[in-house]
Amino acid sequence: MLAVVLLSVVALVASCLGRSDPAPVPLHLGWAFSPVSNTVTVQVTSPAGTAGRQLLAQSRLAVSEHGGGRWSAAGGTIRVPVPAGSRTSLLVQLTGPQTLTRTLTVTAPPAPRIVASGTSAGRWLMYASGPLRSGPPEMLCGTDKVSSPASTQLVVSESATACQGTLQLTAQNGEQAAVPVTIPALSTALSTSGPTSGSTSGSTSGTPAVSVAKLYCFANPAGRAIYITIDDGWTPSAQVLALMHQNYLPITAFLIADAAKKNLSYWKSFVAAGGIIGDHTVSHPYLTKLTLNRATAQWSQARKALGRWLGQTPVMGRPPYGAFDHTVEVAAARGGLRALAGWSATMSGNRLETWNGKPLSPGEIVILHWVPGLGQQRATLVAAIRTLHLNPMPLTPASFAGIRPQLKSLSGD
C-alpha cells in the first residue's frame, strides 16, 4: 500500500515537473496618428478574453523616442507627442508576463503657413503652403473679415486701420497652426506696388504704383524655389488634377478665356485643389500687333470672365507667344493686372530645356501646356525638381519682389 502511495506521489511530481508553460496569449499592436494634436496613440490589445485582460493588467507599456524622452503607462494604451513636419522613430516595449518589442516610424506633415501675401483691389491676399479646410469666415481685430475663395487662398477685407492678429489655420490633412499676421491699413496697402514673398506680415514699404504691369522671366529664388506654370487650357488633364489632390503641388494655369469656358467644372476643381489662375487673354492673339484699346480689352475681358466663372480673379497675366512691349504692359495694367509672367524653362516633349542650357536653378519659371501627355511631362518635371532639391512655390506678384523685370522675352510660345 505504501509503495502504491509513493509511486503515486512520484508520478504527480514528475507530472508537475514535466508540465510545459501555458500557451502564449496572442497580442496585437496598433497605432494611429492624429494631425490635429500631433500625437500617436499606441495600443496593445488581446483577443484572448479574460486571459488577455489579466495579462495586460500585469504588463507595462513604454514608448521611447530614439535619442529622446520616455513615456510609460500601465495597461495597453499610451499617447505620445511627435513634432509636425518630421519623421520620428518610436521604440515600443511591453514588459510583464509576456514581452513585445516593435519600432514604429511616424511621418507627421508640416504645419500650414502663409508663403506669400499682398494687396489686390482693396483686399489683402494671403497664400497658404497647402490646401486648407473650409470653414465659416472669421474676423481679425474684430473688424477685418477673413474668407477663403480657394483652398490655398485667404482674403481679408482691409479697413482704414492696420491690424495685427492671429489666423487659425487647419490644413486639409488636419494639421493646425496659429499664424501671426499683419494687415496694413487700406490706404497704405493701396499705395504700395507689391507684397513680400514668404512673409507672414504685410510690408508698408514699397514704390508708388505704376501704370504698367512689368514682365518677369525669373522670380524669387529664396528657399530654392521653383515655379510651375501651365498655359492655354484647351485640354484639361485628369491626371494632373488627381496628383494635385494626392500631393499638393502649387501650379499656376494661365488660361485663355475662350478655352476655359469649355471646361468650367474642371477649372473649378483645379482652383479647389489649390491651383492659381492667371490671365492668358480672351483669344490668344499677338498683343504687339493690336492697338492699346484692343490689347486692354483682351486682358480685361478675360480677367473679369475668369474671376466670374471660377471665383478667383487673376492678378497676373502672360502675353501669348511671349510677345510684349511697353504698350502690352500698359494694356495689362489698364486691364487690372499687377504683373506679367514670362518663363525661363520649358518642357519639350518629355525633355526639360532651360534658357541657358544649364540645369534648372532656383528662381526659374517653367512653362508647360494643357495638351495630351501633360501628365507624363509633369511627372518628368517633378522628378527633375526633386533630384535638384528644388521647392515648388506658388507664383504670385509677391514672387517678383526684388527681381529685375525683362526688357525683352527670352523666347516665344
KOLTINU-27932 format. One record per atom (N, C-alpha, C): x, y, z. Coordinates in steps of 0.2 Angstrom, whole numbers, plus 5000, padded with zeros to 4 digits. Layout:
BEGIN
XYZ/...
END
This chain:
BEGIN
500449945000/500050005000/500450065000/501050065005/501450125005/501850134998/502050074995/502350084989/501950114983/501250094984/500750124979/500750204980/500650224986/500650294988/501250334985/501850304987/502450334985/502550344977/502350284974/502350284967/501850344964/501350354967/500850404965/501150474966/501450484972/501750554973/502350564968/502750514967/503250524962/503050534955/502450504953/502150514947/501850584946/501550614952/501250684952/501850734951/502350724955/502950764955/503250764948/503350714945/503650704939/503150744934/502550734935/502050764930/502050844930/502150864937/502250944938/502850964935/503350924936/504050954934/504050954926/503750904923/503750904916/503250944912/502750974916/502251014913/502551074909/502351094903/502551144899/502251214901/502551274899/502251334901/501651344897/501151394900/500551404896/500651434889/500251414885/500251444878/500251524878/500651554874/500651624874/500051654872/499851714876/499251744874/499351794868/498951784862/499051824856/499051904858/499451944856/499452014857/499452054850/499152104850/499052144844/499352214846/499752244841/499952314842/499752354837/499352414839/499052454834/499252524836/499252574831/499452644832/499052684827/498952744829/498552794825/498852864826/498952904821/499252974821/498653024821/498653074825/498153124825/498553194823/498453214817/498753284815/498453344819/497853334821/497553394825/498053404831/498153354835/498553364841/499253344840/499453314834/500153294833/500353244839/499953194839/500053134844/499953074841/500353024843/500252954841/499952914847/499452884845/499152834850/499352764849/499752734854/499952664853/499552624858/499352564856/498852524860/499052454858/499152414864/499152344864/498552304866/498252264862/497652234864/497752154863/497252114866/497252044865/496552024864/496551974859/495851944858/495751884863/496151874868/496051814872/495651814878/495151864878/494651874883/494951884890/494751844895/494951854902/495751854903/495951804899/496751794900/497151854897/496851874891/497151934888/497151994893/496552004896/496452064900/496952064907/496952004909/497451984915/498152004913/498351974907/499051984905/499152064904/498752104901/498852174900/498852214907/498452184912/498452224918/499052214922/499452154921/500152144924/500652174920/500552204914/501052224910/501152304910/501752324907/501852404907/502052414900/501752464897/501952494890/502452554891/502952544887/503452604887/503552624880/503552684878/503652714871/504252764872/504752754868/505352804869/505552824862/505752884861/505952914855/506752904855/506952874850/507652864849/508052924850/508452924855/508852984857/508453044861/507853024863/507453074866/507153054873/506553084874/506253064881/505952994881/505552984886/505252914888/504652924891/504152894889/503452894892/503252824894/502952814900/502752744902/502052754904/501652694904/500952684906/500852614908/500452604913/500152534914/499652514909/499552454908/499052434903/499252434896/498752444891/498952434884/498852494880/498852554883/498752614878/499152674881/499452714876/499852774878/499852814872/499852884873/499852934868/500552974869/500852984863/501553014863/501553074858/501753124860/501853184856/502353174851/502253204844/502853204839/502753274836/503353294834/503353364831/503153364824/502753414822/502553424815/503153434810/503053404804/503553414799/504153374800/504153314803/504753274804/504553204804/505053164804/505053094804/505353064810/504853034814/505053014821/505052934822/505552904825/505652834826/505452824833/504952784835/504752764842/504952694843/505252674849/505352614851/504752594856/504352544854/503852514859/504052454862/503952454869/504152394873/503552374878/503352314878/502852294883/503252244887/503252254894/503552214899/503052184903/503152124906/502752084910/502752014909/502251974910/502251904909/502451884902/502251934897/502451924890/502751984888/503251984884/503652044881/503452054874/503552114872/503452134865/503852194863/504252194858/504652254856/504552264848/504352324847/504252344840/504552414839/504752434833/504952504831/504452534826/504152594828/503752624823/504052684820/503952704814/504152764811/503552804809/503552864812/502952914810/503152974807/502852984801/503053044797/502453094798/502553154802/502053204803/502153254798/501553274794/501553334789/501753394792/502053444788/502153504791/501553544793/501653594798/501053634799/500953684794/500353704792/500153754787/500553824789/500653864784/500953934785/500753974779/500954034780/500754084774/501454094770/501454084764/502054094760/502054154756/501554194755/501554254751/500954294753/501054354752/500454404754/500554464751/499954504750/500054574746/499354594745/499254654742/498654694741/498454684734/497754684733/497454674726/496754704727/496654764723/495954784723/495654804730/496054834734/495754844741/495654784745/495954734744/495954674748/496654644749/496754614755/497454584757/497354514755/497854494751/497854414749/498354384752/498254324755/498754284758/498754214755/499254184753/499354114750/499654064755/499254014756/499553964761/499953914758/500353874762/500853824759/500553764756/499853754758/499553694755/498753704756/498353664754/497653664754/497453674761/496953714763/496653724769/495953694770/495753674775/495053664776/494553724776/493953714773/493553774773/493153774779/492953834781/492653854787/492253914787/491853934791/491554004791/492054054792/491854114789/492354174789/492454194796/493154214797/493254234804/493454304804/493554334810/493754404810/494454414813/494754464810/495454494813/495354554816/495554564822/495554634826/494854654827/494354614826/493654624827/493354664821/493754684816/493454714811/493554694804/494154654803/494354634796/494154564795/493654554790/493354494789/493854454784/493954384786/494354344783/493954284779/494054284773/493654224769/494154184765/493954134762/494454084758/494054074752/494254114746/493954094740/494254034736/494854014738/495153954736/495453914742/495653854741/495853814746/496553834749/496953874744/497653894747/497653974747/497054004747/497054074747/496554104752/496854154756/496454194761/496354264759/495754294760/495654364758/495454404764/495754454765/495554504771/495254564768/494654584770/494354644768/494754704773/495154744770/495554784773/495154844776/495354874781/495054934784/495554994784/495255044787/495655104787/496255104792/496255054796/496755054801/497154984801/497754984802/498154924802/497954874807/498054814806/497854764811/498354704811/498554694818/498954634819/498554584823/498554524821/498154474824/498454404822/498054354824/498254284823/497754244819/497954214814/497554164810/497654094812/497054064813/497053994815/496953954808/497453924806/497453884800/497353814801/496953774797/496953704798/496953674791/497553634790/497653604783/497153554782/497053534776/496553484774/496753414777/497453404779/497653344782/497553344790/497253404792/497153414800/497653444803/498253464801/498753494804/498553574805/498653594811/498453664813/499053704815/498953774814/499453814816/499153884818/499353924823/499153994824/499754034821/499554074816/500054114812/499954184813/500454224816/500354294817/500354334810/499954374809/499954414803/499854494804/500054534800/499954604800/499654624794/499054654794/498654684788/498754754788/499054784783/499154864783/498554894782/498554964784/497955004783/497755004775/497155014774/496955014767/497355064763/497355124765/497655174761/498455164760/498755134765/499455114765/499555054760/499155004760/499154954756/499054974748/498655014747/498555034740/499055074737/499455104741/500055144739/500655104737/500655044739/501255004738/501254964732/501754944729/501754914722/501754834723/501854804728/501854734729/501954714736/501854644737/501854614743/502554584744/502754554750/503354524751/503254454751/503654414747/503654344747/503854314753/503554254755/503754214760/503654244767/503354304768/503254334774/502554324777/502454324783/501854324786/501554384788/501854444786/501654504788/501654554782/501254594781/501254644775/501754694776/502054724771/502554774771/502254834769/502354894773/502154954772/502654994768/503154964766/503655004762/503654974754/503855024750/503755004743/503855064738/503755054732/503755104727/503055124725/502955184723/502255204721/502055164715/501355154715/501055114710/501255144703/501355104698/501555124691/500955104687/500955134681/500455124676/500555064671/501155024672/501254974668/501354904672/501154854669/501254784673/501954754670/502454764673/503154734670/503154664670/503554634665/503554564664/504254534667/504154474670/504754444673/504854374671/505454354669/505554284667/505854244673/506054284678/506354244684/505954274690/505954234696/505654254702/506054244708/505854254713/506254254720/506554184720/507254174721/507554104722/507554084729/507354124734/507454104741/507154044742/507454004747/507253934748/507253884743/507753904738/507753854732/507053844728/506753904728/506053904725/506053894717/505553854715/505453844708/504753854706/504553884700/503853904699/503553864693/503053824694/502753784688/502153824685/502153834679/501553864676/501353824670/500753824668/500453784663/499953834659/500053834652/499653884648/499153854644/498653904642/498153894637/497453864640/497453794641/496853764644/496353734639/496553714633/496153684629/496053604631/496553574633/496453504635/496653494642/496153494647/496253484654/496553414655/496953404660/497253344662/496953314669/496553264668/496353224674/496953204679/497453184675/498053154679/498353214683/498453274681/498753324684/498253344690/497653344689/497153364695/497153304700/497253244698/497253194703/497953194707/498453214704/499153224708/499053284712/498753334710/498653394715/498253374721/497753334720/497453314726/497853264731/498253224728/498653174732/499253204735/499553254732/500153284735/500153354732/500053404737/499953474735/500553494731/500453524725/501053554721/500753614718/501053674720/500753734718/500853744710/500353764706/500353764699/499953834697/500153874693/499853924690/499653914683/498953914682/498753904675/498553974672/498953994667/498754054663/498254034657/497654044658/497054024654/496854074649/496754044643/496354084638/495654074640/495354134640/494654134642/494154094637/494354094631/493954054626/494053984627/494553964630/494753884631/494453874638/494453914643/494253894649/493553884650/493153924646/492453914647/492153854644/492553814640/492353754638/492353694643/492753704649/492853654654/492853684661/492253724662/492253764668/492253724675/491953664674/491953614680/492653594682/493053584677/493753564678/494153614681/494053674679/494453734682/494253754689/493553744690/493353754697/493653704702/493753634699/494053584703/494853604704/495153634699/495853654699/495953704704/495553754705/495553804710/495453774717/494953734717/494853704724/495453664726/495853634722/496453594723/497053634725/496953704725/497453744726/497853784720/497553774714/497853804708/497753874708/498153914705/498153984704/497954004697/497554044696/497354064689/497654124687/497954124681/498254184678/497854204671/497954264669/497654284663/498054274657/497854244652/498154224645/497754254639/497354304641/496954344636/496354304634/495954344630/495254304628/495454254622/495854274617/495854234611/496554214609/497054234613/497754224612/498054254605/497954324605/498254354599/498954374600/499354404595/499954434596/499754504598/499854524605/499654584608/500054644605/500654634603/501054684600/500854704593/500354674590/500054694584/499354724585/499154734591/498554764592/498654834595/498054874594/498054944597/498054934605/498254994608/498154994615/497454974618/496955004615/496254984617/496154914616/496254884610/496154814609/496554764614/497154784615/497554744619/497254744627/497054804629/496754814635/496154774636/495754774631/495154734631/495254654631/495854634628/496054564628/496154544636/496554584639/496754574646/496154584651/495754634650/495254654655/494654604654/494454584648/493854544647/494054474650/494654454648/494754384651/494854384658/495154434661/495254434668/494554434672/494054474670/493454484673/493054414672/493054384666/492654324665/492954264669/493654264669/493954204673/493754214681/493754274683/493554294690/492854274691/492354294687/491654274687/491554204687/491854164683/491754094682/492054054688/492654074690/493054024694/493054054701/492854114703/492954144710/493654164711/494054164707/494754184708/494954234702/494954304704/495154344698/495854354697/496154344691/496854344690/497154414692/497754414695/498154474696/498754474692/498954414689/499554414684/499254394677/499654404672/499554384665/500154364662/500054324656/500554304652/500454324645/500854364642/500654384635/500754324630/500254304626/500354254621/500954254617/501354194616/501954194612/502554234615/502454254621/502954294625/503054354622/502654384617/502654444614/502454504618/502954544620/502754604624/503154664622/502854724623/503254784623/502854834628/503054894628/502854944633/502054954632/501854954626/501054954625/500754894628/500954834628/500654774631/500654784638/501254804641/501254814648/500754864651/500754924647/500254974649/499554944649/499354904643/498754874642/498554834648/499054794650/498954744656/498754784662/499154834664/498954874670/498254904669/498054934663/497454954662/496854904663/497054844661/496554784662/496554754669/496954784673/496854764680/497354714683/497954704679/498454654681/499054694684/499354664689/499854694693/500554674690/500654614686/501254594684/501154544678/501654534674/501654484668/502154434670/502054374668/502554324669/502754294663/503454294662/503754254656/503954184659/504454164656/504754094658/505454094656/505854044660/506554034658/506653964657/506153924657/506253854656/505653824653/505653774649/505053744645/505153674645/504553634644/504653564643/504453554636/504953524632/504853504625/504853424625/504153404624/504053334624/504153314632/504653264633/504753254640/505453274642/505753324638/506353354639/506353424642/506753434647/506753504650/507253544647/507053604645/507553644642/507553714645/508153734647/508253804651/508453854646/508353914648/508553974644/509353974642/509753944646/510453954645/510753884644/510353824644/510553764643/510853724649/510853764654/511153734661/510553694665/510753664670/510253634674/509753684677/509153664678/508653704682/508953734688/508853794689/509153834695/508553864699/508653884705/508153914709/507953984706/507354004707/507054064704/506754054697/506854004694/506653994687/505953984686/505654004681/504853994680/504853944674/504553884675/504453834670/503753844667/503753834660/503153834656/502953764653/502353744654/502053684651/501453704648/501153664644/500453674641/499953624642/499353644643/498753594644/498653554637/499053504636/499053464630/499053394632/498853344627/498953274628/499653254630/499753214635/500353204638/500653244643/500253294645/500453344650/500653304657/500253254659/500353214665/501053184665/501253154660/501953124660/502453184660/502353234656/502853294657/502853324664/502353324667/502353354674/502753304678/502653234677/502953184682/503753194680/503953204674/504653214672/504953274676/504553324675/504753394678/504853384686/504353354689/504353344696/504953304698/505153254695/505753204696/506353254696/506453294690/507053334690/507053384696/506553414698/506453464703/506753424710/506453364711/506753334717/507453314717/507653294711/508353274710/508853334712/508653394710/508953454711/508853494718/508453454722/508253484728/507953554728/507453564723/507153624722/506453624725/506153674727/505553684731/505053714727/504453684724/503953714720/503653764725/503553824723/503153884726/502653914722/502153944725/501553974722/501854034718/501654054712/501954114708/501354164709/501554214713/501154274714/501554334712/501254394712/501554454711/502154464717/502054444723/502554444728/503154404726/503154354721/503754314719/504254364715/504054424713/504454464709/504754514713/504654514719/504954574724/505754564723/506054624722/506754624721/507054594715/506654574710/506854544704/506854594698/507354594694/507354644689/506954624683/506454664681/506054644675/506354634669/506054604664/506354584657/506254644653/506754664649/506754714644/506454684637/506654614636/506354584631/506254504633/505854474629/505654404630/506254354629/506354304633/506854254632/506754214626/506054194625/505854154619/505054164619/504754134613/504054144612/503754084612/503054074614/502654014614/501954034615/
END
